[in-house]
Amino acid sequence: MNREYTAITKQIGEWWVGWIEEIPGVNCQEKTHEELLKSLRITLIEALQFNHEEASSRRVG
């Protein structure tokens, strides 16, 4: 199942900062907007995989 996530990005001084609205803890900071979006994608994928592994390890059965 493909889901859509909302990336909030803004430039603060020389840095770009952003986060994924739906997943707490997925936030990044990079020098360019393109690098920021790439980092957010990678961090989101890692967070989703971690959450899936955590949920799988807690299953009863």
C-alpha distance matrix in Angstrom:
0.0 3.8 6.4 10.1 12.9 16.6 19.0 22.6 25.2 28.9 31.9 34.5 37.6 36.7 33.3 29.9 28.0 24.5 21.8 18.3 19.0 16.3 16.8 20.5 22.1 20.1 23.1 25.0 28.2 29.2 32.1 30.2 27.4 25.7 26.1 24.7 21.4 21.1 21.9 19.5 16.6 18.0 18.7 15.3 13.7 16.6 16.4 12.8 13.9 17.1 15.7 13.6 16.9 19.0 17.2 17.3 21.0 21.9 20.8 23.8 24.6
3.8 0.0 3.8 6.8 9.9 13.4 15.7 19.4 21.8 25.6 28.5 31.2 34.2 33.3 30.1 26.5 24.9 21.4 19.1 15.6 16.6 14.4 15.2 19.0 20.5 18.0 20.6 22.3 25.3 26.1 28.9 26.8 23.8 22.2 22.8 21.4 18.0 18.0 19.1 16.6 13.7 15.6 16.6 13.2 12.1 15.5 15.3 12.2 13.9 17.2 16.1 14.7 18.1 20.1 18.8 19.4 22.8 23.8 23.2 26.5 27.5
6.4 3.8 0.0 3.8 6.6 10.2 12.9 16.3 19.1 22.8 26.0 28.6 31.8 31.2 27.9 24.3 22.4 18.8 16.2 12.6 13.1 10.9 12.2 16.0 17.9 15.6 18.1 20.2 23.3 24.5 27.3 25.3 22.2 21.1 21.8 19.9 16.6 17.2 18.0 15.0 12.7 15.1 15.4 11.7 11.7 15.0 14.1 11.3 13.9 16.6 15.1 14.6 18.2 19.5 18.3 19.6 22.9 23.5 23.3 26.6 28.1
10.1 6.8 3.8 0.0 3.8 6.8 9.7 13.0 15.8 19.5 22.7 25.5 28.7 28.3 25.1 21.4 19.6 16.0 13.8 10.4 10.8 9.5 11.5 15.2 17.0 14.4 16.3 18.2 21.0 22.1 24.7 22.6 19.3 18.5 19.6 17.4 14.2 15.4 16.4 13.2 11.5 14.6 14.8 11.3 12.2 15.6 14.7 12.7 15.7 18.1 16.8 17.0 20.5 21.6 20.8 22.4 25.5 26.0 26.2 29.6 31.3
12.9 9.9 6.6 3.8 0.0 3.8 6.5 9.8 12.8 16.4 19.8 22.2 25.6 25.3 22.0 18.4 16.3 12.6 10.1 6.6 7.2 6.5 8.5 11.9 13.6 11.1 12.8 14.9 17.8 19.3 22.1 20.3 17.1 16.9 17.5 14.9 12.1 13.8 14.1 10.6 9.8 12.9 12.4 9.1 11.2 14.1 12.7 11.6 15.1 16.8 15.6 16.6 19.9 20.6 20.2 22.3 25.0 25.4 26.1 29.6 31.7
16.6 13.4 10.2 6.8 3.8 0.0 3.8 6.4 9.6 13.2 16.7 19.2 22.6 22.7 19.6 15.9 13.8 10.2 8.3 5.6 5.5 6.9 9.3 11.9 13.5 11.1 11.8 13.7 16.1 17.7 20.2 18.4 15.1 15.6 16.6 13.6 11.2 13.8 14.1 10.5 10.9 14.2 13.5 10.8 13.6 16.2 14.7 14.4 17.9 19.3 18.2 19.7 22.8 23.2 23.0 25.4 27.9 28.2 29.1 32.6 34.9
19.0 15.7 12.9 9.7 6.5 3.8 0.0 3.8 6.3 10.0 13.3 15.8 19.1 19.0 15.9 12.2 10.2 6.7 5.7 4.6 6.2 8.8 10.0 11.8 12.5 9.6 9.2 10.5 12.5 14.0 16.4 14.8 11.5 12.4 13.2 10.0 8.0 11.1 11.2 7.8 9.2 12.5 11.7 10.1 13.2 15.5 14.4 15.0 18.2 19.3 18.8 20.7 23.5 23.9 24.3 26.7 28.8 29.4 30.7 34.3 36.6
22.6 19.4 16.3 13.0 9.8 6.4 3.8 0.0 3.8 7.0 10.6 12.9 16.4 16.9 14.0 10.5 8.3 5.3 5.4 6.3 6.7 10.3 11.6 12.3 12.9 10.7 9.3 10.5 11.7 13.5 15.6 14.3 11.3 13.3 14.0 10.5 9.8 13.2 12.9 9.9 12.2 15.2 14.0 12.9 16.4 18.1 16.8 17.8 21.1 21.8 21.2 23.5 26.1 26.1 26.7 29.3 31.2 31.5 33.1 36.6 39.2
25.2 21.8 19.1 15.8 12.8 9.6 6.3 3.8 0.0 3.8 7.0 9.7 13.0 13.3 10.5 6.9 5.7 4.1 6.8 8.9 10.2 13.8 14.5 14.8 14.5 12.1 9.6 9.4 9.4 10.6 12.2 10.9 8.1 10.8 11.6 8.2 8.5 12.1 11.9 9.9 12.7 15.3 14.5 14.3 17.7 19.2 18.4 19.9 22.8 23.4 23.5 25.8 28.1 28.2 29.2 31.7 33.4 34.0 35.7 39.3 41.8
28.9 25.6 22.8 19.5 16.4 13.2 10.0 7.0 3.8 0.0 3.8 6.4 9.7 10.6 8.5 5.7 5.6 6.4 9.6 12.3 13.2 16.9 17.6 17.3 16.8 14.8 11.8 11.0 9.8 10.7 11.4 10.6 8.6 12.1 12.8 9.9 11.2 14.6 14.2 12.9 16.0 18.3 17.3 17.7 21.0 22.2 21.5 23.3 26.2 26.5 26.6 29.2 31.3 31.3 32.4 35.0 36.5 37.0 39.0 42.5 45.1
31.9 28.5 26.0 22.7 19.8 16.7 13.3 10.6 7.0 3.8 0.0 3.8 6.2 7.0 5.7 4.4 6.2 8.7 12.3 15.4 16.7 20.3 20.6 20.1 19.0 17.1 13.6 11.9 9.5 9.6 9.2 8.9 8.2 12.0 12.5 10.3 12.5 15.5 15.1 14.7 17.8 19.7 19.0 19.9 23.1 24.0 23.6 25.8 28.3 28.6 29.1 31.7 33.5 33.6 35.0 37.5 38.8 39.5 41.6 45.2 47.8
34.5 31.2 28.6 25.5 22.2 19.2 15.8 12.9 9.7 6.4 3.8 0.0 3.8 6.1 5.4 6.1 7.1 10.3 13.7 17.1 18.2 21.9 21.8 20.6 19.2 17.9 14.3 12.6 9.8 10.5 10.1 11.1 11.3 15.0 14.7 12.6 15.3 18.0 16.9 16.6 20.1 21.6 20.3 21.7 25.0 25.4 24.8 27.3 29.8 29.5 30.1 33.0 34.6 34.3 35.9 38.6 39.5 40.2 42.5 46.0 48.8
37.6 34.2 31.8 28.7 25.6 22.6 19.1 16.4 13.0 9.7 6.2 3.8 0.0 3.8 5.6 8.0 10.1 13.5 17.0 20.6 21.9 25.5 25.2 24.0 22.3 21.0 17.3 15.0 11.7 11.4 9.8 11.4 12.6 16.1 15.8 14.4 17.4 19.7 18.8 19.2 22.6 23.7 22.8 24.5 27.6 27.8 27.6 30.2 32.5 32.2 33.1 35.9 37.3 37.2 39.0 41.5 42.3 43.2 45.6 49.1 51.8
36.7 33.3 31.2 28.3 25.3 22.7 19.0 16.9 13.3 10.6 7.0 6.1 3.8 0.0 3.8 7.0 9.9 13.5 17.2 20.6 22.5 25.9 25.4 24.4 22.4 20.7 17.0 14.1 10.5 9.1 6.6 8.5 10.6 13.7 13.1 12.5 15.7 17.5 16.8 17.9 21.0 21.9 21.4 23.5 26.2 26.4 26.7 29.4 31.3 31.2 32.5 35.1 36.3 36.5 38.5 40.8 41.6 42.7 45.1 48.7 51.2
33.3 30.1 27.9 25.1 22.0 19.6 15.9 14.0 10.5 8.5 5.7 5.4 5.6 3.8 0.0 3.8 6.4 10.0 13.6 17.1 19.2 22.4 21.7 20.8 18.7 16.9 13.2 10.3 6.7 5.8 4.9 7.0 8.6 11.7 10.6 9.3 12.7 14.6 13.4 14.3 17.6 18.4 17.7 19.7 22.6 22.7 22.9 25.6 27.5 27.5 28.6 31.3 32.6 32.7 34.7 37.0 37.8 38.9 41.3 44.9 47.4
29.9 26.5 24.3 21.4 18.4 15.9 12.2 10.5 6.9 5.7 4.4 6.1 8.0 7.0 3.8 0.0 3.8 6.8 10.5 13.8 15.9 19.2 18.8 18.3 16.6 14.4 10.9 8.3 5.6 5.3 5.8 6.1 6.0 9.3 8.8 6.6 9.5 12.0 11.1 11.3 14.6 16.0 15.4 16.9 19.8 20.5 20.5 22.8 25.1 25.3 26.2 28.7 30.3 30.6 32.3 34.5 35.7 36.7 38.9 42.5 45.0
28.0 24.9 22.4 19.6 16.3 13.8 10.2 8.3 5.7 5.6 6.2 7.1 10.1 9.9 6.4 3.8 0.0 3.8 7.2 10.8 12.8 16.1 15.5 14.7 13.1 11.1 7.5 5.8 4.4 6.5 8.7 9.3 8.4 11.2 10.3 7.0 9.5 12.1 10.4 9.7 13.3 14.7 13.3 14.6 17.9 18.3 17.8 20.2 22.7 22.6 23.2 26.0 27.6 27.5 29.2 31.7 32.7 33.6 35.8 39.4 42.0
24.5 21.4 18.8 16.0 12.6 10.2 6.7 5.3 4.1 6.4 8.7 10.3 13.5 13.5 10.0 6.8 3.8 0.0 3.8 7.1 9.2 12.4 12.1 11.9 10.9 8.5 5.6 5.6 6.5 8.8 11.5 11.2 9.3 11.4 10.9 7.1 8.2 11.0 9.5 7.5 11.0 12.9 11.3 11.7 15.2 16.1 15.2 17.3 20.0 20.2 20.4 23.1 25.0 25.0 26.3 28.9 30.2 30.9 32.9 36.5 39.1
21.8 19.1 16.2 13.8 10.1 8.3 5.7 5.4 6.8 9.6 12.3 13.7 17.0 17.2 13.6 10.5 7.2 3.8 0.0 3.8 6.1 8.9 8.3 8.3 7.9 5.5 4.0 6.3 8.9 11.7 14.8 14.5 12.3 13.8 13.1 9.4 9.4 11.8 10.0 6.9 10.0 11.9 9.7 9.3 13.0 13.9 12.3 14.2 17.2 17.3 17.1 19.8 21.9 21.7 22.8 25.5 27.0 27.5 29.4 33.0 35.6
18.3 15.6 12.6 10.4 6.6 5.6 4.6 6.3 8.9 12.3 15.4 17.1 20.6 20.6 17.1 13.8 10.8 7.1 3.8 0.0 3.8 5.7 5.7 7.3 8.1 5.7 6.5 9.3 12.3 14.7 17.8 17.0 14.4 15.2 14.8 11.4 10.2 12.3 11.1 7.4 9.1 11.5 9.4 7.6 11.2 12.7 10.8 11.7 15.2 15.7 14.9 17.3 19.9 19.8 20.4 23.1 24.9 25.3 26.9 30.5 33.0
19.0 16.6 13.1 10.8 7.2 5.5 6.2 6.7 10.2 13.2 16.7 18.2 21.9 22.5 19.2 15.9 12.8 9.2 6.1 3.8 0.0 3.8 5.8 7.1 9.4 8.3 9.2 12.3 15.0 17.6 20.6 19.8 17.0 18.2 18.2 14.7 13.5 15.9 14.8 11.1 12.7 15.1 12.9 10.7 14.2 15.6 13.1 13.7 17.4 17.6 16.2 18.6 21.4 20.9 21.0 24.0 25.9 25.7 27.2 30.6 33.3
16.3 14.4 10.9 9.5 6.5 6.9 8.8 10.3 13.8 16.9 20.3 21.9 25.5 25.9 22.4 19.2 16.1 12.4 8.9 5.7 3.8 0.0 3.8 6.6 9.6 8.9 11.1 14.5 17.7 20.3 23.5 22.6 19.8 20.5 20.4 17.0 15.5 17.3 16.1 12.4 13.1 15.2 13.0 10.1 13.0 14.5 11.6 11.3 15.1 15.5 13.4 15.5 18.7 18.1 17.7 20.7 22.9 22.5 23.8 27.1 29.8
16.8 15.2 12.2 11.5 8.5 9.3 10.0 11.6 14.5 17.6 20.6 21.8 25.2 25.4 21.7 18.8 15.5 12.1 8.3 5.7 5.8 3.8 0.0 3.8 6.4 6.0 9.1 12.6 16.2 19.0 22.5 22.1 19.8 20.3 19.4 16.2 15.1 16.3 14.5 11.1 11.9 13.2 10.4 7.9 10.8 11.5 8.3 8.7 12.4 12.2 10.4 13.1 15.8 15.1 15.4 18.4 20.1 20.1 21.7 25.2 27.9
20.5 19.0 16.0 15.2 11.9 11.9 11.8 12.3 14.8 17.3 20.1 20.6 24.0 24.4 20.8 18.3 14.7 11.9 8.3 7.3 7.1 6.6 3.8 0.0 3.8 5.7 8.1 11.9 15.2 18.5 22.1 22.3 20.5 21.4 20.1 16.8 16.5 17.7 15.3 12.3 14.0 14.7 11.4 10.0 13.1 12.8 9.5 11.1 14.3 13.1 11.6 14.9 17.0 15.6 16.4 19.7 20.8 20.5 22.7 26.0 29.0
22.1 20.5 17.9 17.0 13.6 13.5 12.5 12.9 14.5 16.8 19.0 19.2 22.3 22.4 18.7 16.6 13.1 10.9 7.9 8.1 9.4 9.6 6.4 3.8 0.0 3.8 5.9 9.3 12.7 16.0 19.7 20.4 19.1 20.0 18.1 14.9 15.3 16.1 13.1 10.8 13.0 13.0 9.2 9.2 12.3 11.2 8.4 11.2 13.7 12.2 11.8 15.3 16.7 15.6 17.2 20.2 20.8 21.1 23.6 27.0 29.9
20.1 18.0 15.6 14.4 11.1 11.1 9.6 10.7 12.1 14.8 17.1 17.9 21.0 20.7 16.9 14.4 11.1 8.5 5.5 5.7 8.3 8.9 6.0 5.7 3.8 0.0 3.8 7.0 10.7 13.6 17.3 17.5 15.9 16.5 14.8 11.7 11.7 12.4 9.7 7.0 9.3 9.6 6.2 6.1 9.6 9.3 7.3 9.9 12.6 12.0 12.1 15.2 16.8 16.5 18.0 20.7 21.8 22.5 24.7 28.2 30.8
23.1 20.6 18.1 16.3 12.8 11.8 9.2 9.3 9.6 11.8 13.6 14.3 17.3 17.0 13.2 10.9 7.5 5.6 4.0 6.5 9.2 11.1 9.1 8.1 5.9 3.8 0.0 3.8 7.2 10.4 14.0 14.6 13.3 14.5 12.7 9.3 10.3 11.6 8.7 6.6 10.1 10.6 7.7 8.7 12.2 12.0 10.7 13.4 15.9 15.4 15.8 18.8 20.3 20.1 21.8 24.3 25.3 26.0 28.4 31.9 34.5
25.0 22.3 20.2 18.2 14.9 13.7 10.5 10.5 9.4 11.0 11.9 12.6 15.0 14.1 10.3 8.3 5.8 5.6 6.3 9.3 12.3 14.5 12.6 11.9 9.3 7.0 3.8 0.0 3.8 6.7 10.5 11.4 10.8 11.9 9.6 6.6 8.7 9.7 6.5 6.2 9.9 10.1 8.0 10.2 13.2 12.9 12.7 15.6 17.5 17.2 18.4 21.1 22.3 22.4 24.4 26.7 27.5 28.7 31.0 34.6 37.1
28.2 25.3 23.3 21.0 17.8 16.1 12.5 11.7 9.4 9.8 9.5 9.8 11.7 10.5 6.7 5.6 4.4 6.5 8.9 12.3 15.0 17.7 16.2 15.2 12.7 10.7 7.2 3.8 0.0 3.8 7.2 8.9 9.3 11.1 8.7 6.2 9.6 10.7 8.2 8.9 12.5 12.7 11.4 13.7 16.5 16.3 16.4 19.3 21.1 20.8 22.1 24.9 25.9 26.1 28.2 30.4 31.1 32.3 34.8 38.3 40.8
29.2 26.1 24.5 22.1 19.3 17.7 14.0 13.5 10.6 10.7 9.6 10.5 11.4 9.1 5.8 5.3 6.5 8.8 11.7 14.7 17.6 20.3 19.0 18.5 16.0 13.6 10.4 6.7 3.8 0.0 3.8 5.6 7.2 8.6 6.0 5.1 8.9 9.6 8.0 9.8 12.8 13.1 12.8 15.3 17.6 17.7 18.5 21.1 22.6 22.8 24.4 26.8 27.8 28.4 30.5 32.4 33.3 34.8 37.1 40.7 43.0
32.1 28.9 27.3 24.7 22.1 20.2 16.4 15.6 12.2 11.4 9.2 10.1 9.8 6.6 4.9 5.8 8.7 11.5 14.8 17.8 20.6 23.5 22.5 22.1 19.7 17.3 14.0 10.5 7.2 3.8 0.0 3.8 7.0 8.7 7.0 7.4 10.9 11.7 11.1 13.1 15.8 16.2 16.4 18.8 20.9 21.2 22.2 24.7 26.2 26.5 28.2 30.5 31.5 32.2 34.3 36.1 37.0 38.6 40.8 44.5 46.7
30.2 26.8 25.3 22.6 20.3 18.4 14.8 14.3 10.9 10.6 8.9 11.1 11.4 8.5 7.0 6.1 9.3 11.2 14.5 17.0 19.8 22.6 22.1 22.3 20.4 17.5 14.6 11.4 8.9 5.6 3.8 0.0 3.8 5.4 5.3 6.2 8.8 10.0 10.6 12.3 14.4 15.5 16.3 18.2 20.2 21.1 22.2 24.2 25.9 26.7 28.2 30.2 31.5 32.5 34.3 36.0 37.3 38.9 40.8 44.5 46.6
27.4 23.8 22.2 19.3 17.1 15.1 11.5 11.3 8.1 8.6 8.2 11.3 12.6 10.6 8.6 6.0 8.4 9.3 12.3 14.4 17.0 19.8 19.8 20.5 19.1 15.9 13.3 10.8 9.3 7.2 7.0 3.8 0.0 3.8 5.5 5.0 6.3 8.7 9.9 10.5 12.4 14.4 15.2 16.3 18.5 20.0 20.7 22.4 24.4 25.5 26.6 28.4 30.2 31.1 32.6 34.4 36.0 37.4 39.1 42.8 44.9
25.7 22.2 21.1 18.5 16.9 15.6 12.4 13.3 10.8 12.1 12.0 15.0 16.1 13.7 11.7 9.3 11.2 11.4 13.8 15.2 18.2 20.5 20.3 21.4 20.0 16.5 14.5 11.9 11.1 8.6 8.7 5.4 3.8 0.0 3.8 5.4 5.3 6.3 8.7 10.0 10.9 12.6 14.3 15.4 16.9 18.7 20.0 21.4 23.0 24.5 25.9 27.3 29.0 30.4 31.8 33.2 35.0 36.7 38.2 41.9 43.7
26.1 22.8 21.8 19.6 17.5 16.6 13.2 14.0 11.6 12.8 12.5 14.7 15.8 13.1 10.6 8.8 10.3 10.9 13.1 14.8 18.2 20.4 19.4 20.1 18.1 14.8 12.7 9.6 8.7 6.0 7.0 5.3 5.5 3.8 0.0 3.8 5.5 5.1 6.1 8.6 10.0 10.6 12.1 14.1 15.5 16.5 18.1 20.0 21.2 22.4 24.1 25.8 27.0 28.3 30.2 31.6 32.9 34.8 36.6 40.3 42.1
24.7 21.4 19.9 17.4 14.9 13.6 10.0 10.5 8.2 9.9 10.3 12.6 14.4 12.5 9.3 6.6 7.0 7.1 9.4 11.4 14.7 17.0 16.2 16.8 14.9 11.7 9.3 6.6 6.2 5.1 7.4 6.2 5.0 5.4 3.8 0.0 3.8 5.4 5.1 6.1 8.6 9.9 10.3 12.0 14.2 15.3 16.1 18.1 19.9 20.7 22.0 24.0 25.5 26.5 28.1 29.9 31.3 32.8 34.7 38.4 40.5
21.4 18.0 16.6 14.2 12.1 11.2 8.0 9.8 8.5 11.2 12.5 15.3 17.4 15.7 12.7 9.5 9.5 8.2 9.4 10.2 13.5 15.5 15.1 16.5 15.3 11.7 10.3 8.7 9.6 8.9 10.9 8.8 6.3 5.3 5.5 3.8 0.0 3.8 5.5 5.1 6.2 8.7 9.8 10.4 12.4 14.3 15.2 16.4 18.4 19.8 20.9 22.4 24.3 25.5 26.8 28.4 30.2 31.7 33.2 37.0 38.9
21.1 18.0 17.2 15.4 13.8 13.8 11.1 13.2 12.1 14.6 15.5 18.0 19.7 17.5 14.6 12.0 12.1 11.0 11.8 12.3 15.9 17.3 16.3 17.7 16.1 12.4 11.6 9.7 10.7 9.6 11.7 10.0 8.7 6.3 5.1 5.4 3.8 0.0 3.8 5.5 5.2 6.3 8.6 9.9 10.9 12.5 14.3 15.6 16.8 18.5 20.1 21.3 22.8 24.4 26.0 27.2 28.8 30.7 32.2 36.0 37.7
21.9 19.1 18.0 16.4 14.1 14.1 11.2 12.9 11.9 14.2 15.1 16.9 18.8 16.8 13.4 11.1 10.4 9.5 10.0 11.1 14.8 16.1 14.5 15.3 13.1 9.7 8.7 6.5 8.2 8.0 11.1 10.6 9.9 8.7 6.1 5.1 5.5 3.8 0.0 3.8 5.4 5.1 6.0 8.4 9.9 10.5 12.0 14.1 15.4 16.3 18.1 19.9 21.0 22.2 24.1 25.6 26.9 28.7 30.5 34.3 36.2
19.5 16.6 15.0 13.2 10.6 10.5 7.8 9.9 9.9 12.9 14.7 16.6 19.2 17.9 14.3 11.3 9.7 7.5 6.9 7.4 11.1 12.4 11.1 12.3 10.8 7.0 6.6 6.2 8.9 9.8 13.1 12.3 10.5 10.0 8.6 6.1 5.1 5.5 3.8 0.0 3.8 5.5 5.1 5.9 8.5 9.8 10.3 12.0 14.1 15.1 16.1 18.0 19.8 20.7 22.2 24.0 25.5 27.0 28.7 32.4 34.5
16.6 13.7 12.7 11.5 9.8 10.9 9.2 12.2 12.7 16.0 17.8 20.1 22.6 21.0 17.6 14.6 13.3 11.0 10.0 9.1 12.7 13.1 11.9 14.0 13.0 9.3 10.1 9.9 12.5 12.8 15.8 14.4 12.4 10.9 10.0 8.6 6.2 5.2 5.4 3.8 0.0 3.8 5.5 5.1 6.2 8.7 9.9 10.6 12.3 14.2 15.4 16.5 18.4 19.9 21.1 22.5 24.4 26.1 27.4 31.1 32.9
18.0 15.6 15.1 14.6 12.9 14.2 12.5 15.2 15.3 18.3 19.7 21.6 23.7 21.9 18.4 16.0 14.7 12.9 11.9 11.5 15.1 15.2 13.2 14.7 13.0 9.6 10.6 10.1 12.7 13.1 16.2 15.5 14.4 12.6 10.6 9.9 8.7 6.3 5.1 5.5 3.8 0.0 3.8 5.5 5.2 6.3 8.7 10.0 10.7 12.3 14.3 15.4 16.6 18.3 20.1 21.1 22.6 24.7 26.3 30.0 31.6
18.7 16.6 15.4 14.8 12.4 13.5 11.7 14.0 14.5 17.3 19.0 20.3 22.8 21.4 17.7 15.4 13.3 11.3 9.7 9.4 12.9 13.0 10.4 11.4 9.2 6.2 7.7 8.0 11.4 12.8 16.4 16.3 15.2 14.3 12.1 10.3 9.8 8.6 6.0 5.1 5.5 3.8 0.0 3.8 5.5 5.1 6.1 8.6 9.9 10.4 12.1 14.1 15.3 16.3 18.2 19.8 21.0 22.7 24.7 28.4 30.4
15.3 13.2 11.7 11.3 9.1 10.8 10.1 12.9 14.3 17.7 19.9 21.7 24.5 23.5 19.7 16.9 14.6 11.7 9.3 7.6 10.7 10.1 7.9 10.0 9.2 6.1 8.7 10.2 13.7 15.3 18.8 18.2 16.3 15.4 14.1 12.0 10.4 9.9 8.4 5.9 5.1 5.5 3.8 0.0 3.8 5.4 5.1 6.1 8.6 9.8 10.5 12.2 14.2 15.2 16.4 18.2 20.0 21.3 22.9 26.6 28.6
13.7 12.1 11.7 12.2 11.2 13.6 13.2 16.4 17.7 21.0 23.1 25.0 27.6 26.2 22.6 19.8 17.9 15.2 13.0 11.2 14.2 13.0 10.8 13.1 12.3 9.6 12.2 13.2 16.5 17.6 20.9 20.2 18.5 16.9 15.5 14.2 12.4 10.9 9.9 8.5 6.2 5.2 5.5 3.8 0.0 3.8 5.5 5.2 6.1 8.6 9.9 10.5 12.3 14.2 15.4 16.4 18.3 20.2 21.5 25.2 26.8
16.6 15.5 15.0 15.6 14.1 16.2 15.5 18.1 19.2 22.2 24.0 25.4 27.8 26.4 22.7 20.5 18.3 16.1 13.9 12.7 15.6 14.5 11.5 12.8 11.2 9.3 12.0 12.9 16.3 17.7 21.2 21.1 20.0 18.7 16.5 15.3 14.3 12.5 10.5 9.8 8.7 6.3 5.1 5.4 3.8 0.0 3.8 5.5 5.1 6.1 8.5 9.8 10.5 12.1 14.2 15.2 16.4 18.5 20.3 24.0 25.7
16.4 15.3 14.1 14.7 12.7 14.7 14.4 16.8 18.4 21.5 23.6 24.8 27.6 26.7 22.9 20.5 17.8 15.2 12.3 10.8 13.1 11.6 8.3 9.5 8.4 7.3 10.7 12.7 16.4 18.5 22.2 22.2 20.7 20.0 18.1 16.1 15.2 14.3 12.0 10.3 9.9 8.7 6.1 5.1 5.5 3.8 0.0 3.8 5.5 5.1 6.1 8.5 9.9 10.4 12.2 14.1 15.3 16.7 18.7 22.4 24.6
12.8 12.2 11.3 12.7 11.6 14.4 15.0 17.8 19.9 23.3 25.8 27.3 30.2 29.4 25.6 22.8 20.2 17.3 14.2 11.7 13.7 11.3 8.7 11.1 11.2 9.9 13.4 15.6 19.3 21.1 24.7 24.2 22.4 21.4 20.0 18.1 16.4 15.6 14.1 12.0 10.6 10.0 8.6 6.1 5.2 5.5 3.8 0.0 3.8 5.4 5.1 6.1 8.6 9.8 10.5 12.1 14.2 15.6 16.8 20.6 22.5
13.9 13.9 13.9 15.7 15.1 17.9 18.2 21.1 22.8 26.2 28.3 29.8 32.5 31.3 27.5 25.1 22.7 20.0 17.2 15.2 17.4 15.1 12.4 14.3 13.7 12.6 15.9 17.5 21.1 22.6 26.2 25.9 24.4 23.0 21.2 19.9 18.4 16.8 15.4 14.1 12.3 10.7 9.9 8.6 6.1 5.1 5.5 3.8 0.0 3.8 5.5 5.1 6.1 8.6 9.9 10.4 12.3 14.4 15.7 19.4 20.9
17.1 17.2 16.6 18.1 16.8 19.3 19.3 21.8 23.4 26.5 28.6 29.5 32.2 31.2 27.5 25.3 22.6 20.2 17.3 15.7 17.6 15.5 12.2 13.1 12.2 12.0 15.4 17.2 20.8 22.8 26.5 26.7 25.5 24.5 22.4 20.7 19.8 18.5 16.3 15.1 14.2 12.3 10.4 9.8 8.6 6.1 5.1 5.4 3.8 0.0 3.8 5.4 5.1 6.1 8.6 9.8 10.6 12.6 14.6 18.2 20.2
15.7 16.1 15.1 16.8 15.6 18.2 18.8 21.2 23.5 26.6 29.1 30.1 33.1 32.5 28.6 26.2 23.2 20.4 17.1 14.9 16.2 13.4 10.4 11.6 11.8 12.1 15.8 18.4 22.1 24.4 28.2 28.2 26.6 25.9 24.1 22.0 20.9 20.1 18.1 16.1 15.4 14.3 12.1 10.5 9.9 8.5 6.1 5.1 5.5 3.8 0.0 3.8 5.5 5.1 6.1 8.5 10.0 10.9 12.7 16.4 18.8
13.6 14.7 14.6 17.0 16.6 19.7 20.7 23.5 25.8 29.2 31.7 33.0 35.9 35.1 31.3 28.7 26.0 23.1 19.8 17.3 18.6 15.5 13.1 14.9 15.3 15.2 18.8 21.1 24.9 26.8 30.5 30.2 28.4 27.3 25.8 24.0 22.4 21.3 19.9 18.0 16.5 15.4 14.1 12.2 10.5 9.8 8.5 6.1 5.1 5.4 3.8 0.0 3.8 5.4 5.2 6.1 8.6 10.1 10.9 14.7 16.5
16.9 18.1 18.2 20.5 19.9 22.8 23.5 26.1 28.1 31.3 33.5 34.6 37.3 36.3 32.6 30.3 27.6 25.0 21.9 19.9 21.4 18.7 15.8 17.0 16.7 16.8 20.3 22.3 25.9 27.8 31.5 31.5 30.2 29.0 27.0 25.5 24.3 22.8 21.0 19.8 18.4 16.6 15.3 14.2 12.3 10.5 9.9 8.6 6.1 5.1 5.5 3.8 0.0 3.8 5.5 5.0 6.1 8.7 10.2 13.7 15.4
19.0 20.1 19.5 21.6 20.6 23.2 23.9 26.1 28.2 31.3 33.6 34.3 37.2 36.5 32.7 30.6 27.5 25.0 21.7 19.8 20.9 18.1 15.1 15.6 15.6 16.5 20.1 22.4 26.1 28.4 32.2 32.5 31.1 30.4 28.3 26.5 25.5 24.4 22.2 20.7 19.9 18.3 16.3 15.2 14.2 12.1 10.4 9.8 8.6 6.1 5.1 5.4 3.8 0.0 3.8 5.5 5.3 6.5 9.1 12.5 14.9
17.2 18.8 18.3 20.8 20.2 23.0 24.3 26.7 29.2 32.4 35.0 35.9 39.0 38.5 34.7 32.3 29.2 26.3 22.8 20.4 21.0 17.7 15.4 16.4 17.2 18.0 21.8 24.4 28.2 30.5 34.3 34.3 32.6 31.8 30.2 28.1 26.8 26.0 24.1 22.2 21.1 20.1 18.2 16.4 15.4 14.2 12.2 10.5 9.9 8.6 6.1 5.2 5.5 3.8 0.0 3.8 5.5 5.3 6.6 10.3 12.8
17.3 19.4 19.6 22.4 22.3 25.4 26.7 29.3 31.7 35.0 37.5 38.6 41.5 40.8 37.0 34.5 31.7 28.9 25.5 23.1 24.0 20.7 18.4 19.7 20.2 20.7 24.3 26.7 30.4 32.4 36.1 36.0 34.4 33.2 31.6 29.9 28.4 27.2 25.6 24.0 22.5 21.1 19.8 18.2 16.4 15.2 14.1 12.1 10.4 9.8 8.5 6.1 5.0 5.5 3.8 0.0 3.8 5.4 5.5 9.0 10.6
21.0 22.8 22.9 25.5 25.0 27.9 28.8 31.2 33.4 36.5 38.8 39.5 42.3 41.6 37.8 35.7 32.7 30.2 27.0 24.9 25.9 22.9 20.1 20.8 20.8 21.8 25.3 27.5 31.1 33.3 37.0 37.3 36.0 35.0 32.9 31.3 30.2 28.8 26.9 25.5 24.4 22.6 21.0 20.0 18.3 16.4 15.3 14.2 12.3 10.6 10.0 8.6 6.1 5.3 5.5 3.8 0.0 3.8 5.7 8.5 10.3
21.9 23.8 23.5 26.0 25.4 28.2 29.4 31.5 34.0 37.0 39.5 40.2 43.2 42.7 38.9 36.7 33.6 30.9 27.5 25.3 25.7 22.5 20.1 20.5 21.1 22.5 26.0 28.7 32.3 34.8 38.6 38.9 37.4 36.7 34.8 32.8 31.7 30.7 28.7 27.0 26.1 24.7 22.7 21.3 20.2 18.5 16.7 15.6 14.4 12.6 10.9 10.1 8.7 6.5 5.3 5.4 3.8 0.0 3.8 6.4 9.3
20.8 23.2 23.3 26.2 26.1 29.1 30.7 33.1 35.7 39.0 41.6 42.5 45.6 45.1 41.3 38.9 35.8 32.9 29.4 26.9 27.2 23.8 21.7 22.7 23.6 24.7 28.4 31.0 34.8 37.1 40.8 40.8 39.1 38.2 36.6 34.7 33.2 32.2 30.5 28.7 27.4 26.3 24.7 22.9 21.5 20.3 18.7 16.8 15.7 14.6 12.7 10.9 10.2 9.1 6.6 5.5 5.7 3.8 0.0 3.7 6.3
23.8 26.5 26.6 29.6 29.6 32.6 34.3 36.6 39.3 42.5 45.2 46.0 49.1 48.7 44.9 42.5 39.4 36.5 33.0 30.5 30.6 27.1 25.2 26.0 27.0 28.2 31.9 34.6 38.3 40.7 44.5 44.5 42.8 41.9 40.3 38.4 37.0 36.0 34.3 32.4 31.1 30.0 28.4 26.6 25.2 24.0 22.4 20.6 19.4 18.2 16.4 14.7 13.7 12.5 10.3 9.0 8.5 6.4 3.7 0.0 3.7
24.6 27.5 28.1 31.3 31.7 34.9 36.6 39.2 41.8 45.1 47.8 48.8 51.8 51.2 47.4 45.0 42.0 39.1 35.6 33.0 33.3 29.8 27.9 29.0 29.9 30.8 34.5 37.1 40.8 43.0 46.7 46.6 44.9 43.7 42.1 40.5 38.9 37.7 36.2 34.5 32.9 31.6 30.4 28.6 26.8 25.7 24.6 22.5 20.9 20.2 18.8 16.5 15.4 14.9 12.8 10.6 10.3 9.3 6.3 3.7 0.0
